[in-house]
Protein backbone atom coordinates (compact mmCIF):
# COMPACT_ATOMS: atom_id res chain seq x y z
CA UNK A 1 0.00 0.00 0.00
CA UNK A 2 1.18 3.51 -0.73
CA UNK A 3 0.26 6.82 0.86
CA UNK A 4 0.88 10.35 -0.36
CA UNK A 5 -0.30 13.75 0.69
CA UNK A 6 -4.10 13.42 0.59
CA UNK A 7 -4.36 9.92 -0.90
CA UNK A 8 -4.03 6.23 -0.06
CA UNK A 9 -3.62 3.45 -2.65
CA UNK A 10 -4.76 -0.01 -1.60
CA UNK A 11 -4.41 -1.73 -5.01
CA UNK A 12 -2.02 -4.52 -4.04
CA UNK A 13 -2.33 -6.61 -7.21
CA UNK A 14 -4.72 -9.42 -6.36
CA UNK A 15 -4.19 -11.13 -9.72
CA UNK A 16 -0.60 -10.07 -10.35
CA UNK A 17 1.63 -13.18 -10.30
CA UNK A 18 4.18 -11.54 -7.97
CA UNK A 19 1.60 -10.42 -5.40
CA UNK A 20 -1.78 -12.12 -5.17
CA UNK A 21 -2.91 -9.98 -2.23
CA UNK A 22 -6.48 -8.71 -2.15
CA UNK A 23 -6.57 -5.86 0.37
CA UNK A 24 -9.30 -4.31 2.49
CA UNK A 25 -8.82 -1.32 4.75
CA UNK A 26 -10.65 -0.59 8.01
CA UNK A 27 -9.64 3.06 8.30
CA UNK A 28 -11.60 3.66 11.52
CA UNK A 29 -9.60 1.00 13.38
CA UNK A 30 -6.41 1.50 11.31
CA UNK A 31 -6.33 -2.19 10.27
CA UNK A 32 -5.47 -3.81 6.95
CA UNK A 33 -6.92 -7.21 6.03
CA UNK A 34 -5.38 -9.23 3.22
CA UNK A 35 -6.13 -12.51 1.48
CA UNK A 36 -3.79 -14.12 -1.05
CA UNK A 37 -5.78 -15.47 -4.00
CA UNK A 38 -3.03 -17.89 -5.02
CA UNK A 39 -2.07 -19.64 -1.78
CA UNK A 40 -5.19 -18.78 0.28
CA UNK A 41 -3.22 -17.25 3.16
CA UNK A 42 -4.74 -14.39 5.09
CA UNK A 43 -3.20 -11.77 7.32
CA UNK A 44 -4.14 -8.73 9.36
CA UNK A 45 -1.72 -5.82 9.85
CA UNK A 46 -1.82 -2.44 11.54
CA UNK A 47 -2.09 0.28 8.89
CA UNK A 48 1.23 1.81 10.01
CA UNK A 49 3.06 -1.45 9.13
CA UNK A 50 1.32 -1.99 5.80
CA UNK A 51 1.77 1.42 4.19
CA UNK A 52 4.75 3.09 2.49
CA UNK A 53 4.81 6.89 2.40
CA UNK A 54 5.61 8.48 -0.96
CA UNK A 55 6.74 12.06 -1.33
CA UNK A 56 5.40 14.04 -4.33
CA UNK A 57 8.97 14.83 -5.40
CA UNK A 58 9.70 11.09 -5.77
CA UNK A 59 6.73 10.70 -8.13
CA UNK A 60 7.81 13.66 -10.25
CA UNK A 61 11.33 12.24 -10.60
CA UNK A 62 10.00 8.83 -11.64
CA UNK A 63 7.72 10.33 -14.28
CA UNK A 64 10.63 12.28 -15.72
CA UNK A 65 12.78 9.14 -15.93
CA UNK A 66 9.98 7.20 -17.63
CA UNK A 67 9.68 9.86 -20.32
CA UNK A 68 13.38 9.66 -21.25
SETOR-453095 format. One record per atom (N, C-alpha, C, CB): residue number from 1; atom name; x, y, z. Coordinates in steps of 0.02 Angstrom, whole numbers, plus 32768, in hexadecimal, padded with zeros to 4 digits. Glycine has a CB too. Example, Ala and Ser with C-alpha at 12.3 -4.5 7.8 and 13.67 -1.06 7.14 Angstrom:
REM SETOR-453095
+-----+------+------+------+------+
:   n : atom :   xx :   yy :   zz :
+-----+------+------+------+------+
:   1 :    N : 8294 : 7EE4 : 8186 :
:   1 :   CA : 8267 : 7F1F : 8186 :
:   1 :    C : 8294 : 7F5B : 8186 :
:   1 :   CB : 8235 : 7F20 : 81C4 :
:   2 :    N : 8282 : 7F90 : 8162 :
:   2 :   CA : 82AC : 7FCB : 8165 :
:   2 :    C : 8285 : 8002 : 818A :
:   2 :   CB : 82C0 : 7FE2 : 811E :
+-----+------+------+------+------+
REM end
This chain:
REM SETOR-453095
+-----+------+------+------+------+
:   n : atom :   xx :   yy :   zz :
+-----+------+------+------+------+
:   1 :    N : 802A : 7FC5 : 8000 :
:   1 :   CA : 8000 : 8000 : 8000 :
:   1 :    C : 802C : 803E : 8000 :
:   1 :   CB : 7FD0 : 8000 : 803C :
:   2 :    N : 8015 : 8072 : 7FE0 :
:   2 :   CA : 803B : 80B0 : 7FDB :
:   2 :    C : 8010 : 80EA : 7FF2 :
:   2 :   CB : 8054 : 80BB : 7F93 :
:   3 :    N : 8031 : 811A : 8012 :
:   3 :   CA : 800D : 8155 : 802B :
:   3 :    C : 8034 : 8193 : 8017 :
:   3 :   CB : 8003 : 8152 : 8078 :
:   4 :    N : 800F : 81C4 : 7FFE :
:   4 :   CA : 802C : 8205 : 7FEE :
:   4 :    C : 8005 : 823B : 8012 :
:   4 :   CB : 802D : 8212 : 7FA1 :
:   5 :    N : 8015 : 8278 : 8003 :
:   5 :   CA : 7FF1 : 82B0 : 8023 :
:   5 :    C : 7FA9 : 82B2 : 8008 :
:   5 :   CB : 8016 : 82F3 : 8016 :
:   6 :    N : 7F79 : 829D : 8030 :
:   6 :   CA : 7F33 : 829F : 801E :
:   6 :    C : 7F18 : 8262 : 7FFA :
:   6 :   CB : 7F28 : 82D9 : 7FF3 :
:   7 :    N : 7F3F : 822C : 7FF4 :
:   7 :   CA : 7F26 : 81F0 : 7FD3 :
:   7 :    C : 7F44 : 81B1 : 7FF1 :
:   7 :   CB : 7F35 : 81F3 : 7F88 :
:   8 :    N : 7F21 : 8179 : 7FE5 :
:   8 :   CA : 7F37 : 8137 : 7FFD :
:   8 :    C : 7F25 : 8104 : 7FC7 :
:   8 :   CB : 7F15 : 8125 : 8042 :
:   9 :    N : 7F55 : 80DE : 7FB0 :
:   9 :   CA : 7F4B : 80AC : 7F7B :
:   9 :    C : 7F4C : 8067 : 7F9A :
:   9 :   CB : 7F81 : 80B3 : 7F44 :
:  10 :    N : 7F15 : 8043 : 7F94 :
:  10 :   CA : 7F12 : 7FFF : 7FB0 :
:  10 :    C : 7F11 : 7FC9 : 7F7A :
:  10 :   CB : 7ED4 : 7FF8 : 7FDD :
:  11 :    N : 7F21 : 7FDB : 7F3B :
:  11 :   CA : 7F24 : 7FAA : 7F06 :
:  11 :    C : 7F64 : 7F82 : 7F0D :
:  11 :   CB : 7F1F : 7FCC : 7EBF :
:  12 :    N : 7F60 : 7F47 : 7F28 :
:  12 :   CA : 7F9B : 7F1E : 7F36 :
:  12 :    C : 7FA3 : 7EE4 : 7F05 :
:  12 :   CB : 7F98 : 7F03 : 7F7C :
:  13 :    N : 7F7F : 7EE5 : 7ECD :
:  13 :   CA : 7F8B : 7EB6 : 7E97 :
:  13 :    C : 7F71 : 7E70 : 7EA4 :
:  13 :   CB : 7FD3 : 7EB1 : 7E8A :
:  14 :    N : 7F31 : 7E6A : 7EB1 :
:  14 :   CA : 7F14 : 7E29 : 7EC2 :
:  14 :    C : 7F23 : 7DF4 : 7E8D :
:  14 :   CB : 7ECA : 7E2F : 7ECB :
:  15 :    N : 7F22 : 7E06 : 7E4E :
:  15 :   CA : 7F2F : 7DD4 : 7E1A :
:  15 :    C : 7F71 : 7DDD : 7DF6 :
:  15 :   CB : 7EF7 : 7DD4 : 7DE8 :
:  16 :    N : 7F9E : 7E02 : 7E15 :
:  16 :   CA : 7FE2 : 7E09 : 7DFB :
:  16 :    C : 800A : 7DCC : 7E14 :
:  16 :   CB : 8003 : 7E4D : 7E10 :
:  17 :    N : 802E : 7DAA : 7DE8 :
:  17 :   CA : 8052 : 7D6D : 7DFD :
:  17 :    C : 8086 : 7D76 : 7E34 :
:  17 :   CB : 8073 : 7D4F : 7DC2 :
:  18 :    N : 809F : 7DB3 : 7E3D :
:  18 :   CA : 80D1 : 7DBF : 7E72 :
:  18 :    C : 80B2 : 7DD6 : 7EB3 :
:  18 :   CB : 8104 : 7DF1 : 7E5A :
:  19 :    N : 8070 : 7DDE : 7EB5 :
:  19 :   CA : 8050 : 7DF7 : 7EF2 :
:  19 :    C : 801A : 7DC6 : 7F08 :
:  19 :   CB : 8032 : 7E3D : 7EE7 :
:  20 :    N : 7FDF : 7DCD : 7EEB :
:  20 :   CA : 7FA7 : 7DA2 : 7EFD :
:  20 :    C : 7F7F : 7DBB : 7F39 :
:  20 :   CB : 7FC0 : 7D5E : 7F0C :
:  21 :    N : 7F91 : 7DF5 : 7F55 :
:  21 :   CA : 7F6F : 7E0D : 7F90 :
:  21 :    C : 7F33 : 7E39 : 7F7F :
:  21 :   CB : 7F9F : 7E33 : 7FBC :
:  22 :    N : 7EF9 : 7E25 : 7F97 :
:  22 :   CA : 7EBC : 7E4C : 7F94 :
:  22 :    C : 7EB8 : 7E71 : 7FD7 :
:  22 :   CB : 7E7C : 7E20 : 7F87 :
:  23 :    N : 7EB1 : 7EB3 : 7FD6 :
:  23 :   CA : 7EB7 : 7EDB : 8012 :
:  23 :    C : 7E77 : 7F00 : 8022 :
:  23 :   CB : 7EF0 : 7F0C : 800B :
:  24 :    N : 7E66 : 7F00 : 8062 :
:  24 :   CA : 7E2F : 7F29 : 807C :
:  24 :    C : 7E4A : 7F54 : 80B5 :
:  24 :   CB : 7DF4 : 7EFB : 8095 :
:  25 :    N : 7E2F : 7F8F : 80BB :
:  25 :   CA : 7E47 : 7FBE : 80EE :
:  25 :    C : 7E0E : 7FD2 : 811C :
:  25 :   CB : 7E65 : 7FFC : 80CC :
:  26 :    N : 7E19 : 7FC9 : 815C :
:  26 :   CA : 7DEC : 7FE3 : 8190 :
:  26 :    C : 7E0D : 8022 : 81AC :
:  26 :   CB : 7DDE : 7FAC : 81CA :
:  27 :    N : 7DFC : 805B : 818E :
:  27 :   CA : 7E1E : 8099 : 819F :
:  27 :    C : 7E0D : 80B0 : 81E6 :
:  27 :   CB : 7E0C : 80CF : 816E :
:  28 :    N : 7DD0 : 80A3 : 81FC :
:  28 :   CA : 7DBC : 80B7 : 8240 :
:  28 :    C : 7DE9 : 8097 : 8275 :
:  28 :   CB : 7D73 : 80A4 : 824D :
:  29 :    N : 7DF7 : 8057 : 826D :
:  29 :   CA : 7E20 : 8032 : 829D :
:  29 :    C : 7E69 : 802B : 8287 :
:  29 :   CB : 7E03 : 7FED : 82A8 :
:  30 :    N : 7E7B : 804B : 824F :
:  30 :   CA : 7EC0 : 804B : 8236 :
:  30 :    C : 7EDB : 8004 : 822C :
:  30 :   CB : 7EED : 8071 : 8266 :
:  31 :    N : 7EB1 : 7FD8 : 820E :
:  31 :   CA : 7EC4 : 7F93 : 8201 :
:  31 :    C : 7EC0 : 7F83 : 81B7 :
:  31 :   CB : 7E96 : 7F63 : 8229 :
:  32 :    N : 7EEE : 7F59 : 81A0 :
:  32 :   CA : 7EEF : 7F41 : 815C :
:  32 :    C : 7EE3 : 7EF6 : 815D :
:  32 :   CB : 7F32 : 7F54 : 8138 :
:  33 :    N : 7EB5 : 7EDF : 8133 :
:  33 :   CA : 7EA6 : 7E97 : 812E :
:  33 :    C : 7EB9 : 7E82 : 80E7 :
:  33 :   CB : 7E5A : 7E88 : 813D :
:  34 :    N : 7EDE : 7E4A : 80E2 :
:  34 :   CA : 7EF3 : 7E33 : 80A1 :
:  34 :    C : 7EE7 : 7DE8 : 809A :
:  34 :   CB : 7F3D : 7E42 : 8096 :
:  35 :    N : 7ED7 : 7DD5 : 805C :
:  35 :   CA : 7ECD : 7D8F : 804A :
:  35 :    C : 7EF3 : 7D83 : 8009 :
:  35 :   CB : 7E81 : 7D7C : 8042 :
:  36 :    N : 7F1C : 7D4E : 8007 :
:  36 :   CA : 7F42 : 7D3E : 7FCC :
:  36 :    C : 7F1A : 7D0D : 7FA1 :
:  36 :   CB : 7F88 : 7D20 : 7FDE :
:  37 :    N : 7F0A : 7D23 : 7F64 :
:  37 :   CA : 7EDF : 7CFB : 7F38 :
:  37 :    C : 7F02 : 7CBD : 7F1C :
:  37 :   CB : 7EC6 : 7D25 : 7F00 :
:  38 :    N : 7F44 : 7CBB : 7F20 :
:  38 :   CA : 7F69 : 7C81 : 7F05 :
:  38 :    C : 7F74 : 7C4B : 7F39 :
:  38 :   CB : 7FAB : 7C98 : 7EEA :
:  39 :    N : 7F8A : 7C5E : 7F75 :
:  39 :   CA : 7F99 : 7C2A : 7FA7 :
:  39 :    C : 7F67 : 7C29 : 7FE1 :
:  39 :   CB : 7FDE : 7C35 : 7FC2 :
:  40 :    N : 7F34 : 7C53 : 7FDE :
:  40 :   CA : 7EFC : 7C55 : 800E :
:  40 :    C : 7F11 : 7C67 : 8055 :
:  40 :   CB : 7EDA : 7C12 : 8010 :
:  41 :    N : 7F4B : 7C89 : 805C :
:  41 :   CA : 7F5F : 7CA2 : 809E :
:  41 :    C : 7F3B : 7CE3 : 80AC :
:  41 :   CB : 7FAC : 7CAB : 80A2 :
:  42 :    N : 7F2F : 7CF0 : 80EB :
:  42 :   CA : 7F13 : 7D31 : 80FF :
:  42 :    C : 7F3F : 7D4F : 8135 :
:  42 :   CB : 7ECA : 7D29 : 8117 :
:  43 :    N : 7F3A : 7D91 : 813A :
:  43 :   CA : 7F60 : 7DB4 : 816E :
:  43 :    C : 7F3D : 7DF5 : 817F :
:  43 :   CB : 7FA9 : 7DC1 : 8158 :
:  44 :    N : 7F4C : 7E0D : 81BC :
:  44 :   CA : 7F31 : 7E4C : 81D4 :
:  44 :    C : 7F6C : 7E74 : 81EE :
:  44 :   CB : 7EFA : 7E40 : 820B :
:  45 :    N : 7F72 : 7EB3 : 81D9 :
:  45 :   CA : 7FAA : 7EDD : 81EC :
:  45 :    C : 7F91 : 7F21 : 8204 :
:  45 :   CB : 7FDB : 7EE5 : 81B2 :
:  46 :    N : 7FB4 : 7F41 : 8232 :
:  46 :   CA : 7FA5 : 7F86 : 8241 :
:  46 :    C : 7FB5 : 7FB1 : 8203 :
:  46 :   CB : 7FCD : 7F9F : 827F :
:  47 :    N : 7F8D : 7FE3 : 81F7 :
:  47 :   CA : 7F98 : 800E : 81BC :
:  47 :    C : 7FDF : 8029 : 81BA :
:  47 :   CB : 7F66 : 8047 : 81BD :
:  48 :    N : 7FFA : 803D : 81F2 :
:  48 :   CA : 803D : 805A : 81F4 :
:  48 :    C : 8073 : 802A : 81DA :
:  48 :   CB : 804F : 806F : 823B :
:  49 :    N : 8068 : 7FE9 : 81E1 :
:  49 :   CA : 8099 : 7FB8 : 81C8 :
:  49 :    C : 808E : 7FA6 : 817F :
:  49 :   CB : 8096 : 7F78 : 81F2 :
:  50 :    N : 8053 : 7FB3 : 8165 :
:  50 :   CA : 8042 : 7F9C : 8122 :
:  50 :    C : 804C : 7FD2 : 80ED :
:  50 :   CB : 7FFB : 7F85 : 8121 :
:  51 :    N : 8057 : 8010 : 8101 :
:  51 :   CA : 8059 : 8047 : 80D1 :
:  51 :    C : 809F : 8063 : 80CA :
:  51 :   CB : 8029 : 807E : 80E8 :
:  52 :    N : 80AE : 8079 : 808C :
:  52 :   CA : 80ED : 809A : 807D :
:  52 :    C : 80DC : 80E2 : 8068 :
:  52 :   CB : 8115 : 8075 : 8044 :
:  53 :    N : 80FC : 8112 : 8088 :
:  53 :   CA : 80F1 : 8158 : 8078 :
:  53 :    C : 8119 : 816C : 803A :
:  53 :   CB : 8103 : 8185 : 80B3 :
:  54 :    N : 80F8 : 8191 : 800E :
:  54 :   CA : 8118 : 81A8 : 7FD0 :
:  54 :    C : 8115 : 81F4 : 7FCE :
:  54 :   CB : 80F7 : 8188 : 7F91 :
:  55 :    N : 814E : 8212 : 7FC3 :
:  55 :   CA : 8151 : 825B : 7FBE :
:  55 :    C : 8142 : 8270 : 7F75 :
:  55 :   CB : 8197 : 8275 : 7FD3 :
:  56 :    N : 811D : 82A7 : 7F6C :
:  56 :   CA : 810E : 82BE : 7F28 :
:  56 :    C : 814C : 82C8 : 7EFC :
:  56 :   CB : 80E7 : 82FF : 7F2A :
:  57 :    N : 8184 : 82DC : 7F19 :
:  57 :   CA : 81C1 : 82E5 : 7EF2 :
:  57 :    C : 81DA : 82A4 : 7ED6 :
:  57 :   CB : 81F7 : 8306 : 7F1D :
:  58 :    N : 81D0 : 826C : 7EF9 :
:  58 :   CA : 81E5 : 822A : 7EE0 :
:  58 :    C : 81BC : 8217 : 7EA2 :
:  58 :   CB : 81DD : 81F5 : 7F16 :
:  59 :    N : 817C : 8227 : 7EA2 :
:  59 :   CA : 8150 : 8217 : 7E69 :
:  59 :    C : 8165 : 8240 : 7E2D :
:  59 :   CB : 8106 : 8224 : 7E7B :
:  60 :    N : 8172 : 8280 : 7E37 :
:  60 :   CA : 8186 : 82AB : 7DFF :
:  60 :    C : 81C8 : 8292 : 7DE0 :
:  60 :   CB : 818F : 82F4 : 7E18 :
:  61 :    N : 81F7 : 827D : 7E09 :
:  61 :   CA : 8237 : 8264 : 7DEE :
:  61 :    C : 822D : 8225 : 7DC5 :
:  61 :   CB : 8268 : 8257 : 7E27 :
:  62 :    N : 8201 : 81F8 : 7DDE :
:  62 :   CA : 81F4 : 81B9 : 7DBA :
:  62 :    C : 81D4 : 81C7 : 7D77 :
:  62 :   CB : 81C7 : 818B : 7DE3 :
:  63 :    N : 81A3 : 81F5 : 7D75 :
:  63 :   CA : 8182 : 8205 : 7D36 :
:  63 :    C : 81B4 : 821F : 7D04 :
:  63 :   CB : 814A : 8237 : 7D41 :
:  64 :    N : 81E1 : 824A : 7D1B :
:  64 :   CA : 8214 : 8266 : 7CEE :
:  64 :    C : 8240 : 822F : 7CD2 :
:  64 :   CB : 823E : 829A : 7D13 :
:  65 :    N : 8255 : 8200 : 7CFB :
:  65 :   CA : 827F : 81C9 : 7CE3 :
:  65 :    C : 825A : 819C : 7CB2 :
:  65 :   CB : 8297 : 819F : 7D1E :
:  66 :    N : 8219 : 8192 : 7CBC :
:  66 :   CA : 81F3 : 8168 : 7C8F :
:  66 :    C : 81EB : 8188 : 7C4A :
:  66 :   CB : 81AE : 8159 : 7CAD :
:  67 :    N : 81ED : 81CA : 7C48 :
:  67 :   CA : 81E4 : 81ED : 7C08 :
:  67 :    C : 8224 : 81EE : 7BDF :
:  67 :   CB : 81CC : 8234 : 7C14 :
:  68 :    N : 825D : 81E0 : 7BFE :
:  68 :   CA : 829D : 81E3 : 7BD9 :
:  68 :    C : 82A5 : 81AA : 7BA8 :
:  68 :   CB : 82D7 : 81E1 : 7C0A :
+-----+------+------+------+------+
REM end
